């Protein structure tokens, strides 16, 4: 998903050795819906950003699912329910 770039931090005034810094470059990714055990793209084209809470950077885009997406997910869940309910 991302690439790692290594570099050196500047020396401290105290003369302590430099430490290695790691900077991760993250490519935005689109989150898909998990429907019936498969990852599927949403029918809608609109998305909302997902933010990294530590940096406030956008790390992904999540779909704004349509009514059809929700109906498909509910149908698959209804089909899977009897087997799931019988699981000890």
KOLSEVO-449310 format. One record per atom (N, C-alpha, C): residue number from 1; atom name; x, y, z; chain. Coordinates in nm, 4 decimals, decimal comma. Layout:
+------+-------+----------+----------+----------+------+
! lomi ! lokol !        u !        v !        w ! segu !
+------+-------+----------+----------+----------+------+
!  NUM !    CA !        X !        Y !        Z !    A !
...
+------+-------+----------+----------+----------+------+
END
This chain:
+------+-------+----------+----------+----------+------+
! lomi ! lokol !        u !        v !        w ! segu !
+------+-------+----------+----------+----------+------+
!    1 !     N !   0,0812 !  -0,1184 !   0,0000 !    A !
!    1 !    CA !   0,0000 !   0,0000 !   0,0000 !    A !
!    1 !     C !   0,0859 !   0,1252 !   0,0000 !    A !
!    2 !     N !   0,1977 !   0,1246 !   0,0662 !    A !
!    2 !    CA !   0,2814 !   0,2433 !   0,0724 !    A !
!    2 !     C !   0,4259 !   0,2080 !   0,0535 !    A !
!    3 !     N !   0,5076 !   0,3101 !   0,0468 !    A !
!    3 !    CA !   0,6511 !   0,2879 !   0,0365 !    A !
!    3 !     C !   0,7175 !   0,3497 !   0,1577 !    A !
!    4 !     N !   0,8309 !   0,2951 !   0,1934 !    A !
!    4 !    CA !   0,9032 !   0,3431 !   0,3107 !    A !
!    4 !     C !   1,0307 !   0,4103 !   0,2631 !    A !
!    5 !     N !   1,0547 !   0,5302 !   0,3158 !    A !
!    5 !    CA !   1,1760 !   0,6034 !   0,2829 !    A !
!    5 !     C !   1,2495 !   0,6303 !   0,4128 !    A !
!    6 !     N !   1,3760 !   0,5954 !   0,4169 !    A !
!    6 !    CA !   1,4540 !   0,6128 !   0,5391 !    A !
!    6 !     C !   1,5445 !   0,7350 !   0,5241 !    A !
!    7 !     N !   1,5680 !   0,8026 !   0,6359 !    A !
!    7 !    CA !   1,6559 !   0,9187 !   0,6356 !    A !
!    7 !     C !   1,7144 !   0,9397 !   0,7735 !    A !
!    8 !     N !   1,7995 !   1,0359 !   0,7870 !    A !
!    8 !    CA !   1,8649 !   1,0647 !   0,9147 !    A !
!    8 !     C !   1,8042 !   1,1900 !   0,9770 !    A !
!    9 !     N !   1,7884 !   1,1828 !   1,1091 !    A !
!    9 !    CA !   1,7470 !   1,2995 !   1,1840 !    A !
!    9 !     C !   1,8699 !   1,3863 !   1,2094 !    A !
!   10 !     N !   1,8531 !   1,5171 !   1,2230 !    A !
!   10 !    CA !   1,9688 !   1,6018 !   1,2531 !    A !
!   10 !     C !   2,0259 !   1,5675 !   1,3905 !    A !
!   11 !     N !   2,1561 !   1,5875 !   1,4059 !    A !
!   11 !    CA !   2,2216 !   1,5594 !   1,5344 !    A !
!   11 !     C !   2,1655 !   1,6519 !   1,6411 !    A !
!   12 !     N !   2,1576 !   1,6017 !   1,7608 !    A !
!   12 !    CA !   2,1098 !   1,6827 !   1,8725 !    A !
!   12 !     C !   2,2229 !   1,7695 !   1,9218 !    A !
!   13 !     N !   2,1860 !   1,8810 !   1,9831 !    A !
!   13 !    CA !   2,2878 !   1,9724 !   2,0367 !    A !
!   13 !     C !   2,3730 !   1,9041 !   2,1428 !    A !
!   14 !     N !   2,3160 !   1,8042 !   2,2091 !    A !
!   14 !    CA !   2,3894 !   1,7344 !   2,3154 !    A !
!   14 !     C !   2,4976 !   1,6422 !   2,2594 !    A !
!   15 !     N !   2,5015 !   1,6273 !   2,1283 !    A !
!   15 !    CA !   2,6015 !   1,5413 !   2,0677 !    A !
!   15 !     C !   2,5594 !   1,3953 !   2,0594 !    A !
!   16 !     N !   2,4335 !   1,3659 !   2,0963 !    A !
!   16 !    CA !   2,3862 !   1,2283 !   2,0870 !    A !
!   16 !     C !   2,3872 !   1,1839 !   1,9411 !    A !
!   17 !     N !   2,4093 !   1,0547 !   1,9176 !    A !
!   17 !    CA !   2,4118 !   1,0071 !   1,7794 !    A !
!   17 !     C !   2,2776 !   1,0289 !   1,7110 !    A !
!   18 !     N !   2,2845 !   1,0401 !   1,5813 !    A !
!   18 !    CA !   2,1620 !   1,0564 !   1,5024 !    A !
!   18 !     C !   2,0831 !   0,9260 !   1,5014 !    A !
!   19 !     N !   1,9545 !   0,9388 !   1,4979 !    A !
!   19 !    CA !   1,8679 !   0,8217 !   1,4857 !    A !
!   19 !     C !   1,8091 !   0,8177 !   1,3468 !    A !
!   20 !     N !   1,7738 !   0,6997 !   1,3069 !    A !
!   20 !    CA !   1,7148 !   0,6830 !   1,1753 !    A !
!   20 !     C !   1,5668 !   0,7175 !   1,1810 !    A !
!   21 !     N !   1,5224 !   0,7961 !   1,0869 !    A !
!   21 !    CA !   1,3801 !   0,8319 !   1,0773 !    A !
!   21 !     C !   1,3180 !   0,7538 !   0,9624 !    A !
!   22 !     N !   1,1955 !   0,7134 !   0,9823 !    A !
!   22 !    CA !   1,1247 !   0,6405 !   0,8774 !    A !
!   22 !     C !   1,0027 !   0,7217 !   0,8384 !    A !
!   23 !     N !   0,9898 !   0,7497 !   0,7128 !    A !
!   23 !    CA !   0,8740 !   0,8222 !   0,6614 !    A !
!   23 !     C !   0,7990 !   0,7270 !   0,5679 !    A !
!   24 !     N !   0,6735 !   0,7088 !   0,5941 !    A !
!   24 !    CA !   0,5920 !   0,6197 !   0,5120 !    A !
!   24 !     C !   0,5040 !   0,7036 !   0,4214 !    A !
!   25 !     N !   0,5123 !   0,6773 !   0,2938 !    A !
!   25 !    CA !   0,4250 !   0,7438 !   0,1985 !    A !
!   25 !     C !   0,3103 !   0,6494 !   0,1673 !    A !
!   26 !     N !   0,1893 !   0,6944 !   0,1934 !    A !
!   26 !    CA !   0,0731 !   0,6093 !   0,1757 !    A !
!   26 !     C !  -0,0066 !   0,6570 !   0,0550 !    A !
!   27 !     N !  -0,0340 !   0,5662 !  -0,0309 !    A !
!   27 !    CA !  -0,1188 !   0,5946 !  -0,1460 !    A !
!   27 !     C !  -0,2636 !   0,5802 !  -0,0998 !    A !
!   28 !     N !  -0,3484 !   0,6753 !  -0,1338 !    A !
!   28 !    CA !  -0,4889 !   0,6649 !  -0,0951 !    A !
!   28 !     C !  -0,5486 !   0,5400 !  -0,1569 !    A !
!   29 !     N !  -0,6293 !   0,4731 !  -0,0787 !    A !
!   29 !    CA !  -0,6942 !   0,3544 !  -0,1307 !    A !
!   29 !     C !  -0,8436 !   0,3685 !  -0,1111 !    A !
!   30 !     N !  -0,9188 !   0,2997 !  -0,1931 !    A !
!   30 !    CA !  -1,0633 !   0,3020 !  -0,1806 !    A !
!   30 !     C !  -1,1086 !   0,1784 !  -0,1050 !    A !
!   31 !     N !  -1,1874 !   0,2003 !  -0,0030 !    A !
!   31 !    CA !  -1,2418 !   0,0915 !   0,0769 !    A !
!   31 !     C !  -1,3625 !   0,0354 !   0,0022 !    A !
!   32 !     N !  -1,3779 !  -0,0958 !   0,0040 !    A !
!   32 !    CA !  -1,4933 !  -0,1587 !  -0,0620 !    A !
!   32 !     C !  -1,5835 !  -0,2206 !   0,0431 !    A !
!   33 !     N !  -1,7019 !  -0,2598 !   0,0015 !    A !
!   33 !    CA !  -1,7998 !  -0,3216 !   0,0907 !    A !
!   33 !     C !  -1,7767 !  -0,4721 !   0,0978 !    A !
!   34 !     N !  -1,7882 !  -0,5281 !   0,2174 !    A !
!   34 !    CA !  -1,7804 !  -0,6728 !   0,2353 !    A !
!   34 !     C !  -1,9236 !  -0,7254 !   0,2308 !    A !
!   35 !     N !  -1,9571 !  -0,7925 !   0,1219 !    A !
!   35 !    CA !  -2,0933 !  -0,8425 !   0,1005 !    A !
!   35 !     C !  -2,0851 !  -0,9908 !   0,0670 !    A !
!   36 !     N !  -2,1472 !  -1,0735 !   0,1495 !    A !
!   36 !    CA !  -2,1479 !  -1,2171 !   0,1243 !    A !
!   36 !     C !  -2,0090 !  -1,2781 !   0,1212 !    A !
!   37 !     N !  -1,9163 !  -1,2224 !   0,1987 !    A !
!   37 !    CA !  -1,7812 !  -1,2762 !   0,2049 !    A !
!   37 !     C !  -1,6887 !  -1,2276 !   0,0945 !    A !
!   38 !     N !  -1,7367 !  -1,1385 !   0,0092 !    A !
!   38 !    CA !  -1,6544 !  -1,0857 !  -0,1005 !    A !
!   38 !     C !  -1,6463 !  -0,9336 !  -0,0906 !    A !
!   39 !     N !  -1,5307 !  -0,8799 !  -0,1239 !    A !
!   39 !    CA !  -1,5141 !  -0,7351 !  -0,1275 !    A !
!   39 !     C !  -1,5681 !  -0,6843 !  -0,2605 !    A !
!   40 !     N !  -1,6665 !  -0,5962 !  -0,2541 !    A !
!   40 !    CA !  -1,7314 !  -0,5446 !  -0,3745 !    A !
!   40 !     C !  -1,7298 !  -0,3929 !  -0,3739 !    A !
!   41 !     N !  -1,7124 !  -0,3361 !  -0,4912 !    A !
!   41 !    CA !  -1,7193 !  -0,1908 !  -0,5042 !    A !
!   41 !     C !  -1,8638 !  -0,1466 !  -0,4921 !    A !
!   42 !     N !  -1,8840 !  -0,0287 !  -0,4371 !    A !
!   42 !    CA !  -2,0183 !   0,0266 !  -0,4254 !    A !
!   42 !     C !  -2,0671 !   0,0720 !  -0,5627 !    A !
!   43 !     N !  -2,1984 !   0,0716 !  -0,5802 !    A !
!   43 !    CA !  -2,2562 !   0,1210 !  -0,7060 !    A !
!   43 !     C !  -2,2400 !   0,2719 !  -0,7191 !    A !
!   44 !     N !  -2,2512 !   0,3416 !  -0,6063 !    A !
!   44 !    CA !  -2,2393 !   0,4868 !  -0,6081 !    A !
!   44 !     C !  -2,0964 !   0,5295 !  -0,6351 !    A !
!   45 !     N !  -2,0809 !   0,6473 !  -0,6884 !    A !
!   45 !    CA !  -1,9473 !   0,6986 !  -0,7206 !    A !
!   45 !     C !  -1,8962 !   0,7952 !  -0,6147 !    A !
!   46 !     N !  -1,9833 !   0,8365 !  -0,5210 !    A !
!   46 !    CA !  -1,9415 !   0,9310 !  -0,4178 !    A !
!   46 !     C !  -1,8656 !   0,8587 !  -0,3072 !    A !
!   47 !     N !  -1,7666 !   0,9275 !  -0,2516 !    A !
!   47 !    CA !  -1,6882 !   0,8720 !  -0,1414 !    A !
!   47 !     C !  -1,6706 !   0,9778 !  -0,0329 !    A !
!   48 !     N !  -1,6280 !   0,9312 !   0,0827 !    A !
!   48 !    CA !  -1,5932 !   1,0178 !   0,1951 !    A !
!   48 !     C !  -1,4501 !   0,9842 !   0,2356 !    A !
!   49 !     N !  -1,3715 !   1,0844 !   0,2718 !    A !
!   49 !    CA !  -1,2342 !   1,0565 !   0,3136 !    A !
!   49 !     C !  -1,2294 !   0,9885 !   0,4503 !    A !
!   50 !     N !  -1,1260 !   0,9050 !   0,4680 !    A !
!   50 !    CA !  -1,0954 !   0,8431 !   0,5972 !    A !
!   50 !     C !  -0,9655 !   0,9071 !   0,6428 !    A !
!   51 !     N !  -0,9670 !   0,9624 !   0,7647 !    A !
!   51 !    CA !  -0,8521 !   1,0356 !   0,8159 !    A !
!   51 !     C !  -0,7731 !   0,9532 !   0,9173 !    A !
!   52 !     N !  -0,6406 !   0,9653 !   0,9118 !    A !
!   52 !    CA !  -0,5537 !   0,9097 !   1,0146 !    A !
!   52 !     C !  -0,5683 !   1,0009 !   1,1356 !    A !
!   53 !     N !  -0,6150 !   0,9484 !   1,2501 !    A !
!   53 !    CA !  -0,6373 !   1,0350 !   1,3656 !    A !
!   53 !     C !  -0,5094 !   1,0954 !   1,4223 !    A !
!   54 !     N !  -0,3963 !   1,0341 !   1,3948 !    A !
!   54 !    CA !  -0,2700 !   1,0855 !   1,4488 !    A !
!   54 !     C !  -0,2149 !   1,2013 !   1,3671 !    A !
!   55 !     N !  -0,2430 !   1,2003 !   1,2359 !    A !
!   55 !    CA !  -0,1829 !   1,3020 !   1,1487 !    A !
!   55 !     C !  -0,2844 !   1,3881 !   1,0756 !    A !
!   56 !     N !  -0,4109 !   1,3475 !   1,0781 !    A !
!   56 !    CA !  -0,5191 !   1,4150 !   1,0060 !    A !
!   56 !     C !  -0,5022 !   1,4056 !   0,8546 !    A !
!   57 !     N !  -0,4161 !   1,3148 !   0,8093 !    A !
!   57 !    CA !  -0,3992 !   1,2936 !   0,6659 !    A !
!   57 !     C !  -0,5070 !   1,1985 !   0,6149 !    A !
!   58 !     N !  -0,5489 !   1,2193 !   0,4908 !    A !
!   58 !    CA !  -0,6446 !   1,1282 !   0,4279 !    A !
!   58 !     C !  -0,5694 !   1,0010 !   0,3919 !    A !
!   59 !     N !  -0,6183 !   0,8861 !   0,4411 !    A !
!   59 !    CA !  -0,5508 !   0,7588 !   0,4153 !    A !
!   59 !     C !  -0,6317 !   0,6668 !   0,3247 !    A !
!   60 !     N !  -0,7603 !   0,6971 !   0,3075 !    A !
!   60 !    CA !  -0,8441 !   0,6126 !   0,2229 !    A !
!   60 !     C !  -0,9701 !   0,6885 !   0,1860 !    A !
!   61 !     N !  -1,0428 !   0,6312 !   0,0938 !    A !
!   61 !    CA !  -1,1741 !   0,6821 !   0,0561 !    A !
!   61 !     C !  -1,2727 !   0,5685 !   0,0785 !    A !
!   62 !     N !  -1,3805 !   0,5968 !   0,1485 !    A !
!   62 !    CA !  -1,4819 !   0,4949 !   0,1730 !    A !
!   62 !     C !  -1,6070 !   0,5282 !   0,0921 !    A !
!   63 !     N !  -1,6722 !   0,4274 !   0,0351 !    A !
!   63 !    CA !  -1,7867 !   0,4552 !  -0,0512 !    A !
!   63 !     C !  -1,9103 !   0,4982 !   0,0261 !    A !
!   64 !     N !  -1,9883 !   0,5826 !  -0,0365 !    A !
!   64 !    CA !  -2,1210 !   0,6141 !   0,0133 !    A !
!   64 !     C !  -2,2138 !   0,5177 !  -0,0604 !    A !
!   65 !     N !  -2,2482 !   0,4097 !   0,0056 !    A !
!   65 !    CA !  -2,3238 !   0,3022 !  -0,0585 !    A !
!   65 !     C !  -2,4640 !   0,3472 !  -0,0953 !    A !
!   66 !     N !  -2,5134 !   0,2890 !  -0,2026 !    A !
!   66 !    CA !  -2,6478 !   0,3198 !  -0,2508 !    A !
!   66 !     C !  -2,7494 !   0,2262 !  -0,1858 !    A !
!   67 !     N !  -2,8750 !   0,2545 !  -0,2076 !    A !
!   67 !    CA !  -2,9819 !   0,1678 !  -0,1592 !    A !
!   67 !     C !  -2,9630 !   0,0257 !  -0,2143 !    A !
!   68 !     N !  -2,9226 !   0,0140 !  -0,3383 !    A !
!   68 !    CA !  -2,9017 !  -0,1179 !  -0,3992 !    A !
!   68 !     C !  -2,7886 !  -0,1934 !  -0,3295 !    A !
!   69 !     N !  -2,6828 !  -0,1233 !  -0,2917 !    A !
!   69 !    CA !  -2,5723 !  -0,1864 !  -0,2187 !    A !
!   69 !     C !  -2,6225 !  -0,2431 !  -0,0861 !    A !
!   70 !     N !  -2,7027 !  -0,1646 !  -0,0153 !    A !
!   70 !    CA !  -2,7548 !  -0,2077 !   0,1144 !    A !
!   70 !     C !  -2,8504 !  -0,3251 !   0,0973 !    A !
!   71 !     N !  -2,9368 !  -0,3188 !  -0,0029 !    A !
!   71 !    CA !  -3,0309 !  -0,4293 !  -0,0274 !    A !
!   71 !     C !  -2,9558 !  -0,5583 !  -0,0609 !    A !
!   72 !     N !  -2,8481 !  -0,5474 !  -0,1403 !    A !
!   72 !    CA !  -2,7674 !  -0,6653 !  -0,1754 !    A !
!   72 !     C !  -2,7017 !  -0,7234 !  -0,0503 !    A !
!   73 !     N !  -2,6507 !  -0,6370 !   0,0379 !    A !
!   73 !    CA !  -2,5869 !  -0,6832 !   0,1619 !    A !
!   73 !     C !  -2,6890 !  -0,7501 !   0,2536 !    A !
!   74 !     N !  -2,8073 !  -0,6936 !   0,2652 !    A !
!   74 !    CA !  -2,9117 !  -0,7515 !   0,3498 !    A !
!   74 !     C !  -2,9558 !  -0,8865 !   0,2940 !    A !
!   75 !     N !  -2,9685 !  -0,8962 !   0,1633 !    A !
!   75 !    CA !  -3,0077 !  -1,0230 !   0,1008 !    A !
!   75 !     C !  -2,9034 !  -1,1315 !   0,1292 !    A !
!   76 !     N !  -2,7769 !  -1,0983 !   0,1126 !    A !
!   76 !    CA !  -2,6698 !  -1,1962 !   0,1384 !    A !
!   76 !     C !  -2,6659 !  -1,2355 !   0,2857 !    A !
!   77 !     N !  -2,6857 !  -1,1377 !   0,3752 !    A !
!   77 !    CA !  -2,6864 !  -1,1673 !   0,5182 !    A !
!   77 !     C !  -2,8041 !  -1,2570 !   0,5546 !    A !
!   78 !     N !  -2,9193 !  -1,2328 !   0,4950 !    A !
!   78 !    CA !  -3,0378 !  -1,3158 !   0,5207 !    A !
!   78 !     C !  -3,0147 !  -1,4597 !   0,4748 !    A !
!   79 !     N !  -2,9481 !  -1,4751 !   0,3618 !    A !
!   79 !    CA !  -2,9180 !  -1,6090 !   0,3100 !    A !
!   79 !     C !  -2,8190 !  -1,6816 !   0,4012 !    A !
!   80 !     N !  -2,7254 !  -1,6088 !   0,4582 !    A !
!   80 !    CA !  -2,6213 !  -1,6699 !   0,5420 !    A !
!   80 !     C !  -2,6675 !  -1,6932 !   0,6857 !    A !
!   81 !     N !  -2,7762 !  -1,6300 !   0,7285 !    A !
!   81 !    CA !  -2,8180 !  -1,6358 !   0,8673 !    A !
!   81 !     C !  -2,8463 !  -1,7769 !   0,9187 !    A !
!   82 !     N !  -2,9209 !  -1,8634 !   0,8468 !    A !
!   82 !    CA !  -2,9498 !  -1,9963 !   0,9021 !    A !
!   82 !     C !  -2,8227 !  -2,0754 !   0,9376 !    A !
!   83 !     N !  -2,7239 !  -2,0733 !   0,8500 !    A !
!   83 !    CA !  -2,5991 !  -2,1458 !   0,8778 !    A !
!   83 !     C !  -2,5256 !  -2,0825 !   0,9955 !    A !
!   84 !     N !  -2,5212 !  -1,9501 !   0,9989 !    A !
!   84 !    CA !  -2,4546 !  -1,8799 !   1,1079 !    A !
!   84 !     C !  -2,5245 !  -1,9089 !   1,2418 !    A !
!   85 !     N !  -2,6576 !  -1,9071 !   1,2408 !    A !
!   85 !    CA !  -2,7341 !  -1,9300 !   1,3636 !    A !
!   85 !     C !  -2,7134 !  -2,0702 !   1,4169 !    A !
!   86 !     N !  -2,6835 !  -2,1666 !   1,3311 !    A !
!   86 !    CA !  -2,6631 !  -2,3038 !   1,3727 !    A !
!   86 !     C !  -2,5207 !  -2,3308 !   1,4209 !    A !
!   87 !     N !  -2,4339 !  -2,2302 !   1,4116 !    A !
!   87 !    CA !  -2,2954 !  -2,2454 !   1,4554 !    A !
!   87 !     C !  -2,2899 !  -2,2537 !   1,6071 !    A !
!   88 !     N !  -2,2265 !  -2,3592 !   1,6612 !    A !
!   88 !    CA !  -2,2199 !  -2,3738 !   1,8073 !    A !
!   88 !     C !  -2,1319 !  -2,2696 !   1,8719 !    A !
+------+-------+----------+----------+----------+------+
END
